[in-house]
Amino acid sequence: MTQEDLPISEINSHIEEYLDYYCGLSHAPGFAVLLKGEWGCGKTWFINKYREKFENKKQKFLYVSLYGMTSFTEIENSFFQQLHPLLSSKGMAITGKILQGVLRTTLKIDLNSDGKDDGSVSLQIPKIDIPESFKKADERILIFDDLERCQIDVGNLLGYINYFVEHQDFKVILVANEAKLISNNNYTEIKEKLIGKTFDINRDLDGALKDFIKELNNLEIEKFLFSNTELIEDIYYKAEYENLRTLKQIILDFERIFKVLPEKAKAKPELLKEILKLLMAFSIEIKRGNLLPKSISIFQQASVFKLTEAKRDYIEQRATNNQDSLSNSSEENNKKTIISLTEIIERYTFLDSFVYQPLPNLAWWQSFLDKGDTNPSVLNKSISNSKYFQDENTPNWIRLWRFYDLSDENFDTLLKKVESEYERREFTDIRDIKDVTGLFMKLSDIGLYSKSKEELFQNSKNYVEDLIGLNRLNLNLDSDCTLNLRKESKDFKEIIEYQKLCVFIKEVRQASFKKSLPNLGLKLLDIMVNEPYQFYSIICSKDSDNTNNNSHRVYSEIPIFQHIKVDDFFEKFLSLNFDAQRTCFYGIEMRYKFHDINKKLFNELQWLYKLRSLLVEHANFGRGKPSGYRFELLINVYLDRAIENLLASFEIWLTKHLLNKVSSLKIFYWTYMNEVFENKIALALQDEMTNNQ
């Protein structure tokens, strides 16, 4: 038996056997064969492999994908290009006049074989110059793929195909997702006349996978993937996913990642397996619609939960405890996202451990799957800091983190070194201090460290306060995406003292951040002058991250204007050209577009009114001049809308609290000293009192 005689697919060998019989007939059978199956099951892969088998035997097919085709001319052009590759090449500059012999007519079709005309289908009768090599009956074979994706009326299309079968003695193989055609009456009526045999294509995961790997033409990648076909198939089966097209995309994506990996990483099979597993899980769930790339960064939150009823109830309760209607929408979305991610973790059990120290990090995965960015520098750094490349240059505390892999002697040595570094206050990054303390607490919790967790908590507070006093503490106020630092380690999260430490550090950072806001406000003014579009982006971005693409902090939910003197802002503003001024004010308008965010920005109302007063003053001074007109435009088109939106949010919030508890009105006087607010509160109180009477 030659290589060409081997079956393409064991699981579909009966189909291949029948096609061998059908295509090998010495006479025209007078009917077409339909290969059907759901999208992504491997229909096109199967028929293309079958074509290769025949072409290896010097037999020929004409193949056309009908995807998106809108006319018979497009179909015939495709045939012509295959029959006359030289004439249809770009060098020959063939125009649409190639197929000028095509005749227009009306073909009578007897749909139910009762001898009567059942209607007429207006179409084009093909008049294609068939070469001598295509004259034999066993070589007159046409394949029409993606039948359901053709834009031509299905009745006309089948009548056109029937002409090849009935009048030109061609053998025809149709490939389609029949479920998308079955509701069309024209299809069901004509199918009986045209199609004599129908087969369901079964998904051939093993055959398709091996074929996809061979197409890479990279021996190094092929060797790794072939050695892990069982792993790939196991993940696919456990995912209960059918689409082979996604599998091919995964293989191609893995090739892209592999090519930018550092050479040292390519020699680590377990590292490569980890990347492959994460790629498969993320890619499949994104294709399914269960996962958005931007949600990958919160996988660590979801991994805390399992899909038990109690934990579902916990998530539900967490979402409903907050009675503030302005946040219900975002809280509800967060709840749904967490539940969805939890289900994904249940489906792929390896995610439960991977997402805490993923390789590469989750931010890299998010960027790769959302934008296709391989970012080799970030990839290399993440891999170099991973467990696979810990060496003498790896910080002692990171090596100690994987204490369960250490010998007793190495553990004792490393523990003493890290403890000494801690006592000498060598860690100055707040994140490192938190993680090292958490590690000590974990070791104490399992009996591998003598100090108590409460003692460690007090030591950590003293540590932070010492560095603050020495002005040596790096709080990472500019580099972090949020004030919450890195995601908490799963190993530490359940330790009460560690939770207290996180609260303490968060308070320290928030206090420091608030203290730094005036300086950050001055930096924001410099950005406004030098990068007006960046200013617009960072004051109104609604992205989940707290930094934009140029690594500027985003202030969309931080009342930064409250910490900028209006006069300073206006002085800088006047130095801009009008296009830049308009860009900045458009940003101010968009900043207050969302009610759920505006409740965090109420303190900026007074600032906006003061800014408006300055603009009105300059508009009046320049009345009748272009400068006056420009100021009026900025007020009417942008600033007034911003104020109206913020006031509307304030009124919603105020009414909500009034209805809940009238006595709570006192809390509204603490900061809103502008008479506009006092009047609104007074009126709201008066209405409430009237209603109560």
C-alpha positions in Angstrom: 0.0 0.0 0.0 1.5 3.4 -1.0 1.3 6.6 1.0 -1.5 7.8 -1.2 -3.6 4.7 -0.5 -3.5 5.3 3.3 -6.8 6.6 4.7 -6.9 10.3 5.3 -9.0 9.9 8.4 -9.9 6.7 10.2 -13.0 8.2 11.7 -14.3 9.2 8.2 -12.8 6.3 6.3 -16.3 5.1 5.2 -16.8 8.5 3.5 -13.4 8.4 1.8 -14.2 4.9 0.6 -17.5 6.0 -1.0 -15.9 9.1 -2.6 -13.3 6.8 -4.1 -16.1 4.8 -5.6 -18.1 7.8 -6.7 -15.1 9.7 -8.3 -13.8 6.5 -9.9 -17.0 5.8 -11.9 -16.5 5.5 -15.6 -19.8 7.1 -16.3 -21.7 10.1 -14.9 -23.9 9.0 -11.9 -26.3 11.9 -12.4 -26.3 13.1 -8.8 -24.2 15.0 -6.4 -22.7 14.0 -3.0 -23.2 16.2 0.1 -20.7 16.3 2.9 -22.3 18.1 5.8 -21.4 19.1 9.3 -21.3 22.0 11.8 -18.9 24.9 11.3 -15.4 24.1 12.4 -15.9 20.3 12.4 -13.2 19.8 9.7 -15.3 19.6 6.5 -12.9 21.8 4.4 -9.9 20.1 5.9 -11.2 16.7 5.0 -12.1 17.6 1.4 -8.7 19.4 0.9 -6.9 16.3 2.1 -9.0 14.2 -0.3 -8.1 16.5 -3.2 -4.4 16.1 -2.3 -4.7 12.4 -2.4 -6.1 12.5 -6.0 -3.7 15.1 -7.2 -0.9 12.9 -6.1 -2.3 10.4 -8.5 -2.4 13.0 -11.2 -6.2 13.2 -11.1 -7.8 16.6 -11.1 -10.6 18.5 -9.4 -12.0 21.9 -9.8 -12.6 23.4 -6.4 -14.4 26.6 -5.4 -15.3 28.1 -2.0 -18.6 29.9 -2.4 -18.0 32.0 0.7 -19.3 35.5 0.0 -19.8 35.0 -3.7 -22.6 37.0 -5.2 -22.7 36.0 -8.9 -22.1 33.0 -11.2 -19.4 35.0 -12.9 -17.3 34.8 -9.7 -17.7 31.1 -9.7 -16.7 30.7 -13.3 -13.7 33.0 -12.9 -12.5 30.7 -10.1 -12.8 27.7 -12.5 -11.1 29.6 -15.3 -8.2 30.4 -13.1 -7.7 26.8 -12.2 -8.1 25.6 -15.8 -5.9 28.3 -17.3 -3.5 29.5 -14.6 -1.2 31.2 -17.1 -3.9 33.2 -18.8 -5.4 34.2 -15.5 -2.1 35.3 -14.0 -1.6 39.0 -13.1 1.1 39.2 -15.8 -1.5 38.6 -18.4 -3.7 41.4 -17.2 -6.9 39.5 -17.9 -10.0 41.5 -17.5 -13.6 40.6 -16.9 -14.0 39.8 -20.6 -12.4 36.4 -20.3 -15.6 34.6 -20.0 -17.4 36.4 -22.8 -19.2 33.3 -24.2 -21.5 33.0 -21.3 -25.1 32.8 -22.4 -28.1 34.0 -20.5 -31.2 31.8 -20.6 -33.9 30.3 -18.5 -33.5 26.7 -17.4 -36.6 24.7 -16.8 -36.3 22.4 -13.8 -38.5 19.5 -12.8 -38.1 19.5 -9.1 -40.1 16.5 -8.1 -39.6 14.3 -11.2 -43.3 14.3 -12.1 -42.7 15.3 -15.7 -44.0 18.9 -15.2 -42.2 22.1 -15.1 -42.2 23.3 -11.4 -41.0 26.7 -12.2 -38.0 28.4 -13.8 -34.8 29.6 -12.4 -33.1 32.5 -14.2 -29.4 31.8 -14.4 -26.4 31.6 -16.6 -25.6 28.4 -18.4 -21.8 27.9 -18.0 -19.8 27.8 -21.2 -16.3 27.0 -19.9 -13.6 25.8 -22.2 -12.8 22.4 -20.7 -9.2 21.2 -21.6 -8.7 17.8 -23.1 -7.2 16.6 -19.8 -10.7 17.1 -18.3 -12.6 15.1 -20.8 -12.5 11.7 -19.1 -15.5 10.9 -16.9 -13.4 10.0 -13.8 -11.8 13.4 -14.0 -14.8 15.6 -14.4 -15.2 16.4 -10.7 -16.3 19.7 -9.2 -16.3 20.6 -5.5 -18.4 23.4 -4.2 -17.5 24.3 -0.6 -19.2 26.7 1.9 -22.6 26.3 0.2 -24.5 28.0 3.0 -22.2 31.0 3.0 -22.9 31.9 -0.7 -24.8 35.2 -1.3 -26.6 33.8 -4.4 -30.2 32.6 -3.9 -29.9 29.0 -2.9 -32.6 27.9 -5.4 -30.7 29.6 -8.3 -27.4 28.2 -7.0 -28.6 24.6 -6.8 -30.2 25.0 -10.3 -26.8 26.2 -11.6 -25.0 23.3 -10.0 -27.6 20.9 -11.3 -26.7 22.0 -14.8 -23.2 20.6 -14.3 -24.6 17.3 -13.0 -27.5 16.7 -15.4 -26.3 18.3 -18.7 -22.5 18.2 -18.6 -22.0 14.9 -16.9 -19.9 16.2 -14.1 -19.5 14.6 -10.7 -20.1 17.1 -8.0 -19.2 17.1 -4.3 -21.0 19.7 -2.1 -19.7 20.8 1.3 -22.0 22.6 3.6 -23.4 23.2 7.1 -26.8 21.9 6.1 -28.4 23.1 9.3 -28.1 26.7 7.9 -29.9 25.7 4.7 -32.6 23.3 5.8 -35.2 26.1 6.6 -35.1 27.3 3.0 -37.9 25.7 0.9 -35.9 26.1 -2.3 -33.1 24.0 -0.8 -35.3 21.2 0.5 -37.2 20.9 -2.8 -34.2 20.9 -5.1 -32.0 18.7 -2.8 -34.1 15.6 -3.5 -33.4 16.0 -7.3 -29.7 17.0 -7.1 -28.2 15.2 -4.1 -28.1 11.4 -4.2 -25.9 10.7 -1.2 -25.3 12.6 2.1 -22.6 12.0 4.7 -22.0 13.6 8.1 -18.3 14.6 8.6 -17.1 13.5 12.0 -14.6 15.7 13.7 -11.1 14.1 13.3 -9.2 15.9 16.0 -6.1 13.7 15.8 -5.8 13.8 12.0 -6.4 17.5 11.7 -4.0 18.3 14.6 -1.1 16.4 13.1 -1.8 18.0 9.7 -1.8 21.5 11.2 1.5 20.8 12.9 3.1 19.6 9.7 2.1 22.9 7.9 4.3 24.9 10.3 7.5 23.8 8.5 9.6 24.3 11.7 11.2 21.1 12.9 11.8 22.5 16.4 8.2 23.5 17.0 6.9 20.4 15.2 8.9 18.1 17.5 7.5 19.7 20.6 3.9 19.7 19.4 4.0 16.2 18.1 5.3 15.0 21.4 2.3 16.7 23.1 -0.6 15.8 20.8 -2.1 13.8 23.6 -2.0 16.8 25.9 -3.6 19.0 23.3 -6.3 16.5 22.5 -7.0 15.9 26.2 -7.6 19.7 26.8 -9.8 19.9 23.7 -11.9 16.9 24.7 -12.3 18.2 28.3 -13.3 21.6 27.0 -16.0 19.8 25.0 -15.1 22.0 22.0 -15.7 21.0 18.4 -14.2 23.7 16.3 -11.1 22.6 14.5 -10.6 26.1 12.9 -9.8 27.4 16.4 -7.3 24.6 16.9 -5.5 25.7 13.8 -5.4 29.3 15.0 -4.0 28.1 18.4 -1.2 26.1 16.6 -0.3 29.2 14.6 -0.4 31.5 17.7 1.9 29.0 19.5 4.3 29.3 16.6 4.3 33.1 16.9 5.0 32.9 20.6 7.7 30.2 20.2 9.6 32.2 17.7 10.1 35.2 20.1 10.9 33.0 23.1 14.5 33.3 24.4 16.6 30.3 23.4 16.9 29.2 27.0 13.1 28.9 27.3 12.9 26.6 24.2 15.0 24.0 26.0 12.4 23.8 28.9 9.6 21.4 27.9 7.6 22.0 31.0 7.7 25.8 30.5 6.5 25.3 26.9 3.7 23.1 28.1 2.6 25.7 30.5 2.4 28.3 27.8 0.6 25.9 25.5 -2.0 25.1 28.2 -2.8 28.7 28.9 -3.0 29.6 25.3 -5.5 26.8 24.6 -7.7 27.6 27.6 -7.8 31.3 26.9 -8.2 31.0 23.1 -11.0 28.4 23.3 -13.0 30.4 25.9 -12.5 33.7 23.9 -13.8 32.0 20.8 -16.8 30.6 22.7 -17.6 34.1 23.9 -17.2 33.2 27.6 -14.1 35.3 28.0 -13.0 38.8 27.0 -9.2 39.4 26.8 -9.6 42.3 29.2 -11.0 40.0 31.8 -7.9 37.8 31.9 -6.3 40.2 34.4 -8.9 39.4 37.1 -8.5 35.6 36.8 -6.8 35.6 40.2 -9.9 37.0 41.9 -12.0 34.3 40.3 -9.7 31.5 41.3 -10.6 32.0 45.0 -14.1 30.6 44.3 -15.2 27.2 43.3 -18.6 26.4 41.7 -20.3 25.2 44.9 -23.6 26.6 45.8 -22.2 28.3 48.9 -19.6 30.2 46.9 -22.1 31.2 44.3 -24.3 32.6 47.1 -21.2 34.5 48.4 -20.7 36.1 45.0 -24.4 36.9 44.7 -24.5 38.4 48.2 -21.4 40.4 47.5 -23.1 42.0 44.6 -26.4 42.7 46.3 -25.1 44.1 49.6 -24.3 47.4 47.9 -27.6 49.2 47.7 -26.2 52.2 45.7 -28.1 52.1 42.4 -25.3 54.0 40.7 -23.0 51.1 41.1 -25.4 48.2 40.7 -24.7 48.0 37.0 -21.0 47.7 37.2 -21.3 45.4 40.3 -23.6 43.2 38.4 -21.3 42.9 35.4 -18.4 42.2 37.8 -20.4 39.4 39.4 -21.2 37.8 36.1 -17.6 38.1 35.0 -16.3 36.4 38.2 -18.8 33.6 37.9 -17.9 33.1 34.2 -14.2 33.0 35.1 -14.9 30.6 37.9 -16.6 28.2 35.5 -13.6 28.4 33.2 -11.3 27.5 36.1 -13.5 24.5 36.9 -13.2 23.4 33.3 -9.4 23.7 33.1 -8.1 22.6 36.5 -4.6 23.6 35.7 -5.7 27.2 35.7 -6.2 27.2 39.4 -2.5 27.0 40.0 -1.2 28.7 36.9 -3.0 32.1 37.3 -1.2 33.0 40.4 2.2 32.8 38.8 1.3 32.6 35.1 3.9 32.3 32.4 4.0 34.9 30.9 2.2 37.2 33.3 -1.5 37.9 32.8 -1.0 41.4 31.5 1.1 39.9 28.6 -1.6 37.4 27.9 -4.2 40.1 27.8 -2.2 42.1 25.3 -1.4 39.2 23.1 -4.9 37.8 22.9 -6.5 41.3 22.5 -4.0 43.0 20.2 -1.7 40.2 19.0 1.3 41.9 20.6 4.0 39.4 21.4 6.1 42.1 23.2 9.4 40.0 23.4 11.0 42.2 26.1 8.1 41.7 28.5 7.9 38.0 27.6 11.7 37.5 28.2 11.5 39.3 31.5 8.6 37.3 32.7 10.3 34.0 31.8 13.6 35.0 33.3 11.9 35.7 36.6 9.9 32.5 36.5 10.5 29.3 38.6 12.3 27.8 35.6 15.2 30.1 35.7 16.0 30.7 39.3 19.7 30.9 39.9 22.3 32.8 42.0 21.0 36.1 40.6 17.4 35.4 41.7 16.5 37.2 45.0 16.6 35.0 48.0 13.0 35.6 49.0 11.8 34.5 45.6 13.8 31.3 45.8 12.4 30.8 49.3 8.9 31.2 47.9 9.2 27.7 46.4 10.2 26.2 49.8 8.5 22.9 49.0 11.1 22.2 46.3 14.0 22.9 48.7 16.1 20.5 50.8 16.0 21.0 54.5 19.5 22.4 54.5 18.8 24.9 51.6 15.6 25.9 53.3 17.3 26.8 56.6 20.1 28.7 54.8 17.7 30.7 52.6 15.3 31.5 55.5 18.2 32.9 57.6 19.4 35.1 54.6 15.9 36.5 53.9 15.3 37.1 57.7 18.6 39.0 57.8 17.8 41.1 54.8 14.4 41.9 56.3 15.9 43.0 59.6 18.4 45.2 57.8 15.6 46.9 56.0 17.0 45.9 52.6 13.5 45.7 51.0 12.4 49.2 50.0 9.6 48.4 47.5 6.2 48.2 49.3 5.2 45.2 47.2 8.3 43.2 48.2 7.8 44.0 51.8 4.2 42.8 51.6 5.1 39.6 49.8 8.1 38.8 52.1 6.0 39.3 55.2 3.2 37.2 53.7 5.8 34.4 53.0 6.9 34.6 56.7 3.3 34.4 57.8 2.7 31.4 55.6 5.7 29.6 57.0 4.6 30.5 60.5 1.1 29.2 59.7 2.4 25.7 58.7 4.9 25.5 61.5 8.1 26.2 59.6 8.9 29.6 61.2 9.1 30.4 64.9 7.6 33.9 65.0 3.9 34.3 65.4 1.7 35.8 62.7 0.7 38.7 65.0 4.3 39.4 65.8 5.1 39.4 62.1 2.2 41.8 61.4 3.5 44.3 64.1 7.1 43.9 62.7 5.9 44.8 59.2 4.1 47.9 60.4 7.3 49.0 62.2 9.2 48.2 59.0 7.0 50.4 56.8 7.0 53.3 59.3 10.8 53.1 59.6 11.2 53.5 55.9 8.7 56.3 55.7 10.7 58.1 58.4 13.9 57.6 56.5 12.1 58.6 53.2 13.3 55.3 51.7 9.9 53.6 51.0 9.0 53.1 47.3 5.2 53.2 47.2 5.0 52.8 43.4 2.4 55.5 43.2 3.0 56.1 39.5 3.7 52.6 38.2 0.8 50.6 39.7 -2.4 50.1 37.8 -4.4 50.5 41.0 -3.9 51.4 44.7 -4.5 47.7 45.5 -0.9 46.7 44.6 -0.3 43.3 43.1 -2.9 40.6 43.4 -2.8 38.9 46.7 -1.1 35.5 46.7 -3.5 32.5 47.1 -1.1 31.1 49.7 -1.5 34.1 51.9 -5.0 35.4 51.3 -6.7 33.4 54.0 -4.3 34.5 56.7 -6.1 37.1 58.9 -2.9 38.9 59.8 -2.0 39.1 56.1 -5.4 40.7 55.4 -4.7 43.2 58.1 -1.3 44.0 56.6 -2.9 44.6 53.2 -5.4 47.0 54.7 -2.6 48.8 56.5 -0.5 49.1 53.4 -3.4 50.3 51.3 -4.1 53.0 53.9 -0.4 54.1 53.8 -0.4 54.2 50.0 -3.7 56.1 49.8 -2.6 58.6 52.4 0.7 59.1 50.5 -1.2 59.3 47.2 -3.5 62.0 48.4 -0.5 63.9 49.8 1.1 63.7 46.3 -2.0 64.9 44.4 -1.0 68.6 44.2 2.3 67.6 42.6 0.5 65.1 40.3 -1.8 68.0 39.4 1.2 70.1 38.3 2.4 67.2 36.2 -1.0 67.0 34.6 -0.9 70.6 33.6 2.5 70.0 31.9 0.9 67.1 30.0 -2.0 69.4 29.0 0.5 71.9 27.5 2.8 69.4 25.8 0.4 66.6 24.9 -3.2 67.8 24.8 -4.5 64.5 23.4 -2.9 62.7 26.2 -4.5 65.1 28.7 -7.9 64.3 27.1 -7.2 60.5 27.4 -6.0 60.4 31.0 -8.8 62.5 32.5 -11.7 60.6 30.9 -10.5 57.1 30.1 -12.9 54.4 31.2 -10.4 51.6 30.8 -10.0 49.1 33.6 -6.3 49.8 33.9 -5.3 53.0 35.7 -2.5 53.8 33.2 -2.9 54.6 29.6 -0.8 53.5 26.6 1.9 56.0 27.3 2.2 54.9 31.0 0.6 58.1 32.3 -1.6 57.7 35.3 -5.3 57.8 34.5 -7.5 60.2 36.7 -10.9 59.3 35.3 -12.1 58.3 38.8 -9.8 60.5 40.9 -10.8 64.2 41.7 -7.5 65.5 40.5 -8.9 69.0 39.5 -9.7 69.6 43.2 -6.0 69.7 43.8 -5.1 72.1 41.0 -5.5 75.8 41.4 -8.0 77.2 38.9 -5.7 80.1 38.2 -2.8 77.8 37.4 -4.9 75.7 35.1 -6.2 78.8 33.3 -2.8 80.3 32.9 -1.5 77.1 31.2 -4.7 76.8 29.2 -4.3 80.3 27.7 -0.9 79.3 26.3 -2.6 76.6 24.0 -3.8 77.1 20.5 -7.6 76.8 20.0 -7.5 73.2 18.6 -5.6 72.1 21.8 -8.0 74.1 24.0 -10.9 72.5 22.4 -9.4 69.0 22.8 -8.8 69.6 26.5 -12.4 70.9 27.0 -13.8 67.9 25.1 -11.9 65.7 27.6 -13.5 67.7 30.4 -17.0 67.2 29.0 -16.4 63.4 28.5 -15.0 63.1 32.0 -18.4 63.5 33.5 -20.4 61.3 31.1 -21.0 58.3 33.4 -23.1 58.5 36.5 -21.5 55.6 38.2 -18.1 57.4 38.0 -19.4 60.9 38.7 -20.2 60.1 42.4 -16.4 60.0 42.9 -15.9 63.4 41.3 -18.5 65.6 43.1 -15.8 67.5 44.8 -14.8 69.0 41.5 -18.1 70.9 41.1 -16.8 74.0 42.8 -13.7 73.9 40.7 -15.7 73.7 37.5 -17.8 76.7 38.6 -14.7 78.8 39.3 -13.3 77.8 35.9 -16.5 78.9 34.3 -16.4 82.3 36.0 -12.9 82.9 34.6 -14.1 81.9 31.1 -17.2 84.1 31.3 -15.0 87.0 32.4 -12.6 86.6 29.4 -15.6 86.0 27.1 -17.2 89.3 28.2 -13.9 91.2 27.9 -13.4 89.9 24.3 -17.0 90.2 23.2 -17.3 91.1 19.5 -13.8 89.6 18.9 -12.7 86.1 17.9 -11.2 85.5 21.3 -14.6 86.2 23.0 -16.4 84.0 20.6 -13.9 81.1 21.3 -14.4 81.4 25.0 -18.2 81.4 24.6 -17.9 78.3 22.4 -15.9 76.4 25.0 -18.4 77.3 27.7 -21.6 76.5 25.7 -20.4 73.4 23.9 -18.2 71.7 26.5 -18.0 73.2 30.0 -21.8 73.7 30.6 -22.5 70.1 29.5 -19.8 68.8 31.9 -21.4 70.8 34.8 -24.9 69.6 33.8 -23.9 66.0 33.7 -22.1 66.2 37.1 -25.1 68.0 38.7 -27.5 65.4 37.3 -25.4 62.7 38.9 -25.3 64.6 42.2 -29.1 65.0 42.2 -29.6 61.3 41.6 -27.3 60.5 44.4 -28.8 63.1 46.7 -32.4 61.9 46.1 -31.4 58.3 46.7 -30.0 59.1 50.1 -32.9 61.4 51.0 -35.3 58.6 50.3 -33.3 56.2 52.4 -32.7 58.4 55.4 -33.7 62.0 55.8 -31.5 62.5 58.8 -28.5 61.7 56.8 -28.8 65.1 55.1 -26.2 66.5 57.5 -23.4 64.6 55.6 -24.1 66.6 52.5 -23.1 69.9 54.0 -19.5 69.0 54.9 -17.9 69.9 51.6 -20.4 71.4 49.2 -20.1 75.0 50.3 -21.2 76.6 47.0 -24.7 78.0 47.4 -25.9 76.1 44.4 -25.5 72.9 46.3 -26.9 74.3 49.5 -30.0 75.5 47.6 -30.5 72.1 46.0 -30.2 70.3 49.3 -32.6 72.7 50.9 -35.2 72.2 48.2 -34.7 68.5 48.3 -35.2 68.5 52.1 -38.3 70.7 51.8 -39.9 68.3 49.2 -39.1 65.4 51.4 -40.6 67.0 54.5 -43.8 67.9 52.5 -44.1 64.3 51.2 -43.7 62.9 54.7 -46.5 65.2 56.0 
